[in-house]
Amino acid sequence: MNIIKLKSCSDTFADWIKEVDEVLALTPTHTIDGQELEYGDGAFQDQMRRLQQVSLNFEDLPIYPINAQIAKDLIYDHIKGKIDENDKSIL
């Protein structure tokens, strides 16, 4: 597991990072029948929507920096990381 120590003093940025991390942490790596989660699966699509709804909340208006491509890539990267982490724990 990677631990990030932020150098920024921006509470808005730190809150955004925390919320993105919380959404990713709830992402399953496999479907109910044991298959690796894929783009077409409902849970994958739900997580993509959740990630795209995480906003940077400034005083004047919220900004949504995560688009569908970034959400998809983050989810695949999360799944790969979790599977790699599990493989290491087996050894």
C-alpha positions in Angstrom: 0.0 0.0 0.0 1.3 3.4 -0.9 1.0 6.2 1.7 1.1 9.7 0.3 2.3 12.6 2.5 0.9 15.7 0.9 3.3 18.7 0.7 0.4 21.1 -0.2 -1.4 23.1 2.4 -4.6 23.1 0.4 -7.4 21.6 2.4 -9.6 21.5 -0.8 -7.0 19.4 -2.6 -6.5 17.1 0.4 -10.2 16.6 0.8 -10.5 15.8 -2.9 -7.7 13.2 -2.7 -9.3 11.6 0.3 -12.7 11.3 -1.4 -11.2 9.8 -4.5 -9.3 7.4 -2.4 -12.4 6.4 -0.5 -14.3 5.7 -3.7 -11.5 3.6 -5.1 -11.2 1.7 -1.8 -14.8 0.6 -2.2 -14.2 -0.8 -5.7 -14.5 -4.6 -5.9 -11.8 -6.4 -7.8 -14.1 -9.3 -8.8 -17.7 -9.9 -9.7 -20.0 -12.1 -7.6 -19.1 -15.1 -9.8 -15.4 -14.6 -9.3 -14.4 -13.0 -12.6 -12.2 -9.9 -12.6 -14.2 -6.8 -12.7 -14.5 -5.4 -16.3 -15.6 -2.2 -17.9 -19.0 -3.6 -18.9 -19.9 -4.7 -15.3 -22.5 -2.7 -13.4 -20.2 -2.2 -10.4 -17.4 -0.9 -12.7 -19.8 1.6 -14.3 -21.2 2.7 -10.9 -17.7 3.4 -9.6 -16.8 5.3 -12.8 -19.9 7.5 -12.1 -18.9 8.0 -8.5 -15.4 9.0 -9.4 -16.6 11.5 -12.0 -18.9 13.1 -9.3 -16.0 13.8 -6.9 -15.5 17.5 -7.0 -12.9 20.0 -6.0 -15.1 22.4 -4.0 -14.0 26.0 -4.2 -15.9 28.9 -3.0 -17.4 30.0 -6.3 -18.1 26.6 -7.9 -17.3 22.9 -7.8 -14.9 21.5 -10.5 -15.1 17.9 -11.6 -11.6 17.0 -12.9 -12.2 13.3 -13.4 -13.6 12.3 -16.8 -14.7 8.9 -18.0 -11.2 7.9 -19.3 -9.5 8.9 -16.1 -12.1 7.1 -14.0 -11.7 3.9 -16.1 -7.9 4.1 -15.8 -8.0 4.7 -12.1 -10.3 1.7 -11.5 -8.2 -0.6 -13.7 -5.1 0.6 -11.8 -6.8 0.0 -8.5 -7.8 -3.6 -9.5 -4.3 -4.4 -10.7 -2.8 -3.0 -7.5 -5.2 -5.0 -5.3 -4.5 -8.2 -7.3 -0.8 -7.7 -7.1 -1.1 -7.0 -3.4 -3.0 -10.2 -2.9 -0.4 -12.2 -5.0 2.4 -10.9 -2.8 0.6 -11.9 0.4 0.3 -15.5 -0.9 4.0 -15.8 -1.2 
